[in-house]
Amino acid sequence: LSIDQNVNIKGLLNNLKKKKARSLCFQGNLSPEILLKGGKPMIDSIKNILESFSSISHIFNLGHGVIKETPTKNIELLIKTIREWNKWKKKIGVILFNLGGPDKLSAVKPFLFNLFNDPAIIGAPSFIRYFLAKLISSKREKTAKEIYSFIGGRSPILEETKEQKKQLENLLKTEKDDYKVFISMRYWKPFVNETVTKIMKWQPDEVILLPLYPQFSTTTSGSSLHSWKKEIDTKKYRVPTKIICCYPTEDNFIKAHVNEIKKIINKAKKQNINNKKIRILFSAHGL
């Protein structure tokens, strides 16, 4: 979609629904008169255009060509400014925290031990907690293995979290900054030490910690965030950090659940030829 330099960019984008705007590619909008004048007004105009179109596809060109009297140095500065725009991008790492789960039946016992050896789960002194974790994981191993055998002998949580990572990265590609999403599981692989090592190698300018537990609990989000802090302190890693926490009442979060539940209810109704009651089970943790 080509637009004239007289079009108000922000007004245009505000009038278009976000989804529709993202499906379009825009071009144009810098006034040749501004290019002719050069200097700081020209730089400010270029940056304003780049910033305005940072979340959608955009081809930068001039509204109506180049005025004959335009100094060559202005054109060179225009090109340089656009080319350097990517250098102004921040590298932002997003870390998804989740519970984790055994990836095979032989991992069930060590997974359970890691779970019950967490002081956020059992607040006893370390030597007592260690003993209890050994005892509980041994006693529950057989039953837990039987349960996991019904769903393929492993937890699907890592695959599901990887899919969330993929979808989030695709959405973040439309933003101005450079985002990369990482996964950190609390009680099974990938552990937080692996995740921190990968993040340090990528060298982000900022990280965003995002527990995938909607509500806060010291046993879930609290434990994950504590493990993160402990690991970066051990590695003496420092980076500007933001935390996204506690979103169970967010409208879009609720709508997402409602939409998925409705799909399953409709599917169940179609298959329910005997008109049995349909029950919905809300579980605290996925297997």
Phi, psi and chi 1 to 4 in degrees:
 res  aa     phi    psi   chi1   chi2   chi3   chi4
   1 LEU       -  113.9  178.7   63.2      -      -
   2 SER   -85.2  136.1  -63.4      -      -      -
   3 ILE  -127.0  147.5   55.3  177.1      -      -
   4 ASP   -77.3  155.7 -173.5   79.7      -      -
   5 GLN   -67.0  -14.3   70.6  -94.1   18.2      -
   6 ASN   -86.7   -5.9  -63.9  -46.3      -      -
   7 VAL   -74.8  136.2  172.7      -      -      -
   8 ASN   -77.9  111.4 -178.3  -61.8      -      -
   9 ILE   -61.8  -50.9  -59.1  174.1      -      -
  10 LYS   -62.6  -39.1  -69.1 -177.5  179.3  178.5
  11 GLY   -64.1  -40.4      -      -      -      -
  12 LEU   -62.3  -49.3  170.2   67.5      -      -
  13 LEU   -68.1  -33.0  -63.3 -180.0      -      -
  14 ASN   -68.4  -29.9  -73.7  -24.5      -      -
  15 ASN   -80.1  -18.1  -72.3  -29.3      -      -
  16 LEU   -94.9  137.2  -73.1  169.4      -      -
  17 LYS   -63.5  145.3  -70.9 -176.6  179.2  179.2
  18 LYS   -56.8  -42.7 -160.4  168.5 -172.6 -179.0
  19 LYS   -64.7  -40.8 -172.2  174.0 -179.4 -179.4
  20 LYS   -68.1  -40.3 -174.7  174.9 -178.9 -179.1
  21 ALA   -61.7  -38.6      -      -      -      -
  22 ARG   -68.4  -21.3  -76.4 -179.1  174.7  175.9
  23 SER   -84.7   -5.0   67.6      -      -      -
  24 LEU  -106.2  158.5  -61.3  173.0      -      -
  25 CYS  -119.0  126.7  178.3      -      -      -
  26 PHE  -101.9  153.1  -64.9   85.5      -      -
  27 GLN  -144.5  151.8   73.1  167.6   19.7      -
  28 GLY    99.8 -165.8      -      -      -      -
  29 ASN   106.0  -14.2 -151.2 -107.7      -      -
  30 LEU   -85.6  128.4 -178.0   68.5      -      -
  31 SER   -73.7  131.9  166.0      -      -      -
  32 PRO   -60.3  -28.9  -24.4   35.0      -      -
  33 GLU   -65.6  -37.4  -73.9   79.4   11.8      -
  34 ILE   -68.7  -38.6  -68.1  176.4      -      -
  35 LEU   -64.0  -36.8 -179.7   61.8      -      -
  36 LEU   -62.8  -42.4  174.2   64.5      -      -
  37 LYS   -71.8  -38.0  -67.4  176.4 -177.5  177.2
  38 GLY    68.2 -159.2      -      -      -      -
  39 GLY    69.5 -161.2      -      -      -      -
  40 LYS   -62.2  -39.5 -171.1  175.7 -177.1  -59.6
  41 PRO   -57.6  -38.3  -26.3   36.1      -      -
  42 MET   -66.3  -45.8 -178.1 -173.8   78.0      -
  43 ILE   -60.1  -45.1  -62.7  -65.8      -      -
  44 ASP   -61.4  -40.1  -69.5  -16.8      -      -
  45 SER   -65.6  -42.5  -65.6      -      -      -
  46 ILE   -61.2  -47.8  -65.6  169.3      -      -
  47 LYS   -64.2  -36.6  -71.5 -177.6  178.1 -179.8
  48 ASN   -63.2  -41.9  178.9   57.0      -      -
  49 ILE   -65.3  -47.7  -66.8  168.4      -      -
  50 LEU   -61.3  -41.1  -68.8  168.9      -      -
  51 GLU   -67.2  -42.6 -179.0   67.2   39.8      -
  52 SER   -63.1  -37.4  -62.5      -      -      -
  53 PHE   -98.0   13.4  -74.0  109.1      -      -
  54 SER   -63.6  -26.1   62.1      -      -      -
  55 SER   -97.1    0.5   62.5      -      -      -
  56 ILE  -138.4  170.1   53.7  179.2      -      -
  57 SER   -68.8  137.0  -59.8      -      -      -
  58 HIS  -152.4  132.3  176.7 -124.1      -      -
  59 ILE  -106.9  118.9  -60.7  170.5      -      -
  60 PHE   -86.2  118.5 -162.1  110.2      -      -
  61 ASN  -149.5 -174.2   62.4   11.2      -      -
  62 LEU   -93.8  153.6  -57.4  175.2      -      -
  63 GLY   -61.6  -50.0      -      -      -      -
  64 HIS  -142.8   56.9  -65.7  -73.9      -      -
  65 GLY    73.9 -161.7      -      -      -      -
  66 VAL  -116.6  129.8  178.6      -      -      -
  67 ILE   -68.0  138.0  -62.7  172.9      -      -
  68 LYS   -54.3  -36.0 -173.9  170.4   63.3  173.9
  69 GLU   -82.3    0.6  -68.2   77.8   16.7      -
  70 THR   -63.6  124.6  -58.2      -      -      -
  71 PRO   -61.6  141.3  -21.2   32.6      -      -
  72 THR   -59.1  -36.1  -56.6      -      -      -
  73 LYS   -62.6  -29.9   65.8  176.8 -176.8  179.4
  74 ASN   -68.5  -40.6  -71.2    5.6      -      -
  75 ILE   -66.3  -41.4  -60.5  173.5      -      -
  76 GLU   -63.0  -39.4  -69.4  173.1  -14.5      -
  77 LEU   -67.7  -37.7 -176.7   56.3      -      -
  78 LEU   -58.3  -51.0  163.6   69.1      -      -
  79 ILE   -62.7  -42.8  -64.3  169.7      -      -
  80 LYS   -62.4  -43.1 -178.8 -178.0  177.3 -177.3
  81 THR   -62.7  -42.5  -56.2      -      -      -
  82 ILE   -66.4  -43.4  -64.7  170.7      -      -
  83 ARG   -65.4  -31.1  -75.4  178.7  173.8  171.9
  84 GLU   -84.8   -4.8  -72.3 -176.2  -13.4      -
  85 TRP   -57.7  -42.5  173.8 -111.8      -      -
  86 ASN   -63.3  -26.4  -76.8  -23.0      -      -
  87 LYS   -70.0  -19.0  -64.8  179.9 -177.5  177.8
  88 TRP   -84.2   -6.8  -57.5  -25.2      -      -
  89 LYS   -66.3  142.5  -78.3 -174.4  175.2 -176.2
  90 LYS   -92.9  144.2  -77.4 -160.4  -59.5 -175.6
  91 LYS   -92.3  118.4  -70.7  174.4   69.3  175.0
  92 ILE  -121.3  122.2  -59.0  176.7      -      -
  93 GLY   -95.6  132.9      -      -      -      -
  94 VAL  -112.5  123.1  179.9      -      -      -
  95 ILE  -107.6  118.8  -62.4   89.0      -      -
  96 LEU   -91.4  120.0  -55.6 -179.0      -      -
  97 PHE  -100.0  134.2  -67.9   97.9      -      -
  98 ASN  -145.6  172.8 -144.3  -27.8      -      -
  99 LEU   -67.8  -41.9 -174.9   79.5      -      -
 100 GLY    89.6  166.8      -      -      -      -
 101 GLY  -167.7  156.6      -      -      -      -
 102 PRO   -61.5  135.4   20.6  -31.0      -      -
 103 ASP   -93.2   -1.3   49.7    7.1      -      -
 104 LYS  -162.4  165.4   51.4 -169.9  173.3 -176.4
 105 LEU   -63.7  -33.1  -70.7  178.0      -      -
 106 SER   -69.1  -14.5   61.1      -      -      -
 107 ALA   -90.9   -4.9      -      -      -      -
 108 VAL   -62.0  -48.3  169.1      -      -      -
 109 LYS   -64.8  -50.1 -173.7  176.1  179.5  179.6
 110 PRO   -63.7  -31.2   16.8  -28.6      -      -
 111 PHE   -63.3  -46.4  162.7   74.3      -      -
 112 LEU   -63.9  -38.3  -69.8  172.5      -      -
 113 PHE   -62.1  -46.6  172.4   79.4      -      -
 114 ASN   -58.9  -38.6  -68.8  -22.1      -      -
 115 LEU   -63.0  -51.0  175.3   67.4      -      -
 116 PHE   -82.5  -10.2  -68.1  108.6      -      -
 117 ASN   -89.8    1.4 -163.9   39.1      -      -
 118 ASP   -79.3  124.4 -177.5   -2.4      -      -
 119 PRO   -61.7  -19.7   16.9  -29.2      -      -
 120 ALA   -73.6  -20.1      -      -      -      -
 121 ILE   -93.9  -49.3  -56.1  -63.9      -      -
 122 ILE  -121.6  113.8  -62.9  178.4      -      -
 123 GLY   -88.2   24.3      -      -      -      -
 124 ALA   -80.4  165.3      -      -      -      -
 125 PRO   -55.1  152.9  -26.2   34.5      -      -
 126 SER   -55.8  -42.1   58.2      -      -      -
 127 PHE   -69.5  -33.1   69.5   95.4      -      -
 128 ILE   -72.8  -43.8  -64.5  176.3      -      -
 129 ARG   -60.4  -42.7 -173.7  174.5   64.1 -108.0
 130 TYR   -58.2  -46.7  179.2   88.0      -      -
 131 PHE   -62.2  -45.5  172.4   76.1      -      -
 132 LEU   -63.9  -40.3  -71.1  173.4      -      -
 133 ALA   -63.3  -41.0      -      -      -      -
 134 LYS   -62.1  -45.5  -79.8  -75.4 -171.9 -176.2
 135 LEU   -64.9  -49.6  179.5   64.4      -      -
 136 ILE   -66.0  -43.4  -63.5  170.5      -      -
 137 SER   -64.3  -34.4   58.6      -      -      -
 138 SER   -69.8  -41.8  -64.5      -      -      -
 139 LYS   -71.4  -33.8  -69.2 -169.1   69.9  173.3
 140 ARG   -90.7  -10.5  -67.5 -163.2  179.1 -176.8
 141 GLU   -54.4  -50.3  178.8 -176.1    9.3      -
 142 LYS   -62.3  -48.4 -177.2  179.0  177.7 -178.1
 143 THR   -63.4  -42.8  -58.3      -      -      -
 144 ALA   -64.6  -39.9      -      -      -      -
 145 LYS   -62.5  -39.6  -80.2 -176.2  174.1  179.6
 146 GLU   -62.0  -41.5  -70.3  175.0   -3.6      -
 147 ILE   -65.5  -46.3  -65.1  171.1      -      -
 148 TYR   -65.4  -28.5  -81.1  111.8      -      -
 149 SER   -64.6  -24.8   67.1      -      -      -
 150 PHE   -72.4  -19.5  -72.5  118.8      -      -
 151 ILE  -119.1   34.7   56.0  171.9      -      -
 152 GLY    93.3    8.8      -      -      -      -
 153 GLY    78.1   16.7      -      -      -      -
 154 ARG  -161.2  167.1   58.4 -173.3  173.3   83.1
 155 SER   -86.0  139.5  166.9      -      -      -
 156 PRO   -86.5    4.4   32.2  -34.5      -      -
 157 ILE   -64.4  -35.6 -164.6  167.9      -      -
 158 LEU   -69.3  -43.2 -179.1   57.0      -      -
 159 GLU   -62.5  -39.9  -74.7   75.3   10.5      -
 160 GLU   -65.8  -40.8  -67.3  -66.9  -26.9      -
 161 THR   -68.7  -35.7  -51.9      -      -      -
 162 LYS   -63.0  -37.0  -76.7 -179.5  177.0  178.5
 163 GLU   -67.7  -39.4 -177.3   60.6   26.3      -
 164 GLN   -62.6  -41.7  -72.3  176.2  -64.2      -
 165 LYS   -59.3  -45.8  168.6 -170.4  170.2 -179.3
 166 LYS   -61.3  -47.2  178.8 -178.2  173.9 -177.0
 167 GLN   -65.1  -39.7  -64.4  -67.5  -25.5      -
 168 LEU   -66.6  -42.9 -178.0   56.0      -      -
 169 GLU   -62.0  -38.7  -79.1 -175.0  -31.2      -
 170 ASN   -63.0  -40.4  -73.7  -22.9      -      -
 171 LEU   -67.2  -40.6  -74.9  171.6      -      -
 172 LEU   -73.3  -13.6  -67.9  173.3      -      -
 173 LYS   -63.5  -22.4  -76.9  178.6 -177.6  177.3
 174 THR   -83.0   -7.4   61.6      -      -      -
 175 GLU   -85.6  162.5  -60.4  -61.6  -38.2      -
 176 LYS   -66.7  -42.0  179.3  179.2   79.6   69.6
 177 ASP   -80.2  166.7  -67.0  -43.7      -      -
 178 ASP   -95.6  110.9 -177.6   15.6      -      -
 179 TYR  -105.7  144.6  -73.2   85.8      -      -
 180 LYS  -138.6  133.0 -173.2  174.6  177.5   64.7
 181 VAL  -104.0  135.7 -178.2      -      -      -
 182 PHE  -121.7  159.3  -59.7   83.8      -      -
 183 ILE  -119.3  135.6  -66.0  172.5      -      -
 184 SER  -132.3  115.2  177.5      -      -      -
 185 MET   -95.1  149.3  -65.4  -62.3 -172.1      -
 186 ARG   -83.7  -43.7 -174.7   65.7 -174.4   93.5
 187 TYR  -117.1    0.7  -56.8  115.5      -      -
 188 TRP  -154.1  177.0 -158.1 -117.9      -      -
 189 LYS   -64.8  144.8  -56.4  169.1 -174.5  177.2
 190 PRO   -78.6  125.4   28.7  -32.8      -      -
 191 PHE   -73.8  166.7  -67.2  113.0      -      -
 192 VAL   -62.9  -32.5   67.7      -      -      -
 193 ASN   -65.5  -36.3   61.8  -38.0      -      -
 194 GLU   -66.1  -42.1  -57.7  170.9   48.2      -
 195 THR   -65.0  -45.6  -53.1      -      -      -
 196 VAL   -62.0  -39.6  171.6      -      -      -
 197 THR   -60.5  -43.4  -61.0      -      -      -
 198 LYS   -64.7  -40.9  -71.6  179.3 -179.1  177.9
 199 ILE   -66.1  -43.2  -68.0  166.4      -      -
 200 MET   -61.2  -36.6  -69.7  174.0   68.1      -
 201 LYS   -67.4  -35.8 -172.5  175.7 -179.9 -180.0
 202 TRP   -76.7  -26.0 -168.5   59.4      -      -
 203 GLN    59.0   63.8  -63.2 -178.6  -34.9      -
 204 PRO   -73.8  158.0   29.5  -35.1      -      -
 205 ASP   -81.1  -19.7  -59.1  -58.1      -      -
 206 GLU  -159.4  151.1  177.9 -175.4  -46.1      -
 207 VAL  -126.3  149.9  -62.2      -      -      -
 208 ILE  -120.8  121.3  -62.7  172.9      -      -
 209 LEU   -92.4  122.0  -51.8 -177.4      -      -
 210 LEU  -127.9   90.7  175.5   54.9      -      -
 211 PRO   -65.2  137.6  -19.9   32.9      -      -
 212 LEU   -88.1   11.0  -65.3 -179.5      -      -
 213 TYR   -90.0  120.1  -48.2   99.0      -      -
 214 PRO   -62.1  -45.3  -17.3   28.6      -      -
 215 GLN   -98.2  154.4   69.4  -72.1  -20.5      -
 216 PHE   -84.4  139.4  180.0   82.3      -      -
 217 SER  -148.6  143.8  168.7      -      -      -
 218 THR   -64.2  -22.7   55.2      -      -      -
 219 THR   -86.5  -10.7   58.1      -      -      -
 220 THR  -121.2  -86.9   52.6      -      -      -
 221 SER   -58.0  -44.3  -60.0      -      -      -
 222 GLY   -60.1  -43.5      -      -      -      -
 223 SER   -65.6  -42.2  179.2      -      -      -
 224 SER   -64.9  -45.1  -67.2      -      -      -
 225 LEU   -66.8  -35.3  -64.6  173.1      -      -
 226 HIS   -65.9  -41.6  176.3   73.7      -      -
 227 SER   -64.6  -35.8   69.3      -      -      -
 228 TRP   -62.2  -49.9  164.7  -92.9      -      -
 229 LYS   -61.8  -41.7 -173.9  178.0 -174.7  -51.5
 230 LYS   -62.6  -40.5 -175.4  177.8  177.6 -178.8
 231 GLU   -70.5  -43.8 -171.7   61.6   30.4      -
 232 ILE   -69.9  -28.8   62.7  170.9      -      -
 233 ASP   -68.1  -40.3  -74.9  -13.4      -      -
 234 THR   -62.8  -42.0  -59.8      -      -      -
 235 LYS   -86.1   -1.9  -72.9 -176.3  163.6   61.8
 236 LYS    53.7   44.9  -63.5 -179.2  179.3  177.9
 237 TYR  -100.3  129.0  176.7   55.5      -      -
 238 ARG  -125.6  130.8  -66.4  -68.0  177.2  -93.8
 239 VAL  -155.4  142.0   62.1      -      -      -
 240 PRO   -55.1  130.6  -26.7   35.6      -      -
 241 THR  -131.7  138.0  -57.7      -      -      -
 242 LYS  -121.9  150.0  -66.5  178.2 -178.9  177.0
 243 ILE  -122.3  129.1  -60.5  173.5      -      -
 244 ILE  -102.6  117.1  -62.4  175.7      -      -
 245 CYS  -141.0  141.1 -179.9      -      -      -
 246 CYS    71.3   88.6  -42.0      -      -      -
 247 TYR  -135.6   32.7   43.3   91.0      -      -
 248 PRO   -68.3  -20.0   26.5  -36.0      -      -
 249 THR  -105.2    8.0   58.0      -      -      -
 250 GLU   -65.7  132.1  -72.0  -70.0  -33.7      -
 251 ASP   -55.4  -48.9  -72.7  -15.4      -      -
 252 ASN   -67.3  -32.3  -73.1  -28.4      -      -
 253 PHE   -64.4  -44.1  178.3   77.5      -      -
 254 ILE   -66.8  -43.2  -65.3  170.5      -      -
 255 LYS   -61.4  -38.2  -73.8  176.3 -176.3  176.5
 256 ALA   -61.4  -43.4      -      -      -      -
 257 HIS   -66.3  -44.0  -81.8   73.2      -      -
 258 VAL   -60.0  -44.8  169.9      -      -      -
 259 ASN   -61.1  -43.3  -69.3  -22.2      -      -
 260 GLU   -68.6  -39.5  -68.3  -57.1  -50.6      -
 261 ILE   -65.1  -40.2  -68.8  169.8      -      -
 262 LYS   -61.6  -39.2  -79.1 -177.5  176.2  178.9
 263 LYS   -59.5  -44.7  -71.1  178.5 -173.4  177.4
 264 ILE   -68.6  -39.4  -61.8  -59.9      -      -
 265 ILE   -62.6  -45.4  -69.8  175.2      -      -
 266 ASN   -62.4  -39.1  -69.4  -26.7      -      -
 267 LYS   -65.7  -41.6 -177.5  178.5  178.5 -178.9
 268 ALA   -65.2  -38.3      -      -      -      -
 269 LYS   -63.1  -40.3  -76.4 -179.4  177.7  178.8
 270 LYS   -66.5  -33.0  -70.2  178.6 -178.6  178.6
 271 GLN   -88.3   -9.4  -63.4  174.9  -14.4      -
 272 ASN   -88.5   72.6 -171.7   14.3      -      -
 273 ILE   -72.5  -20.3   55.9  176.6      -      -
 274 ASN   -96.6    8.0  -64.5  -38.9      -      -
 275 ASN    54.4   42.1  -67.5  -39.9      -      -
 276 LYS   -77.7  159.7  -67.2 -178.8  179.3  179.3
 277 LYS   -67.9  137.0  -71.0 -177.3  178.8  179.7
 278 ILE   -96.5  125.3  -61.9  172.2      -      -
 279 ARG  -110.7  139.8  -66.4  178.5  175.2   84.6
 280 ILE  -111.1  124.2  -60.7  173.6      -      -
 281 LEU  -104.8  119.7  172.7   64.5      -      -
 282 PHE   -95.3  122.5  -72.9   88.8      -      -
 283 SER  -110.8  142.9  174.1      -      -      -
 284 ALA   -67.3  -37.3      -      -      -      -
 285 HIS  -136.9  142.2  -64.3  -69.1      -      -
 286 GLY   -77.4  150.3      -      -      -      -
 287 LEU   -71.5      -  -74.3  173.9      -      -
